[in-house]
Every structure is written in structure tokens, then in C-alpha cells.
Amino acid sequence: MIGQLARLARVSARTLHHYDRIGLLHPSAHSEAGHRLYSSQDLERRLQRILCYRQLGFSLRQTKALLSAPATDPLADLRQQRAFGGNGPGSRRGDDRGALRDALE
């Protein structure tokens, strides 16, 4: 299951294991053999947002904080990232985010 999920999300199984270890993406259940089982809700709501925030250059720590907040506004999150200077180290898509930010203003 995790291999299929990793391929669909275009991340490694190791990345998904890491997300579980650090509390970003917990499986809904485990099989009798101990395999992680993810629900469609895990994928649609949580993993999708993690990958989006990663693409926008948020750190894993920032992503965890955003996902832990009661309700987040994606536009407010982008504005917050801009305030933190999102083109710094760890930034993956600075040019794309710059265009996105310009569109938000």
C-alpha cells in the first residue's frame, strides 16, 4: 500500500515513513502485519496539503504548525511565507511562488 501511495504522490516510501515519524501524516490504521493503512481522508486532506506546502517552500516544521492550526486560509499561509522571506534556504520553487504571490497582491 505505501509503495502505491508513494508512486501516486511522487514521493518515496521513505518520505512517507518520515512524515509518520515526525507526526505530519499518520496512517488511519495498521494491518495485522504492521503495514501502514491510509484512508482516502488521510490522502485527500492531509497528504495533499503537505505536498502543496512543500512545493511552496514551507519547511516541515512550518507545515506541521499550519496543519495543526484549527483552520487555515491558504492565501494567508502564502502571505505568511512571504513575510518570512520564502526564497531563502530550502526554497524549492522560488520563481513559481513569486508569481503566485504577485497574483495574490
GIBELQUI-V47025 format. One record per backbone hydrogen bond with DSSP energy under -0.5 kcal/mol. CO is the residue of the C=O (numbers start at 1). NH is the residue of the N-H. Records with the same first field share a line. If there is no record, write none. Layout:
BEGIN
CO = NH ; NH
END
This chain:
BEGIN
1 = 5
2 = 6
3 = 7
4 = 8
5 = 9
6 = 10 ; 11
12 = 16
13 = 17
14 = 18
15 = 19
16 = 20
17 = 21
18 = 22
19 = 24 ; 25
20 = 23
29 = 37
31 = 34
35 = 31
36 = 38
37 = 28 ; 29
39 = 43
40 = 44
41 = 45 ; 46
42 = 46 ; 47
43 = 48
45 = 49
46 = 50
47 = 51
48 = 52
49 = 53
50 = 54
51 = 55
52 = 56
53 = 58
54 = 57
59 = 63
60 = 64
61 = 65
62 = 66
63 = 67
64 = 68
65 = 69
72 = 74
73 = 77
74 = 78
75 = 79
76 = 80
77 = 81
78 = 82
79 = 83
80 = 84
81 = 86
82 = 85
85 = 88
88 = 91
93 = 97
94 = 98
95 = 99
96 = 100
97 = 101
98 = 102
99 = 103
100 = 104
101 = 105
END
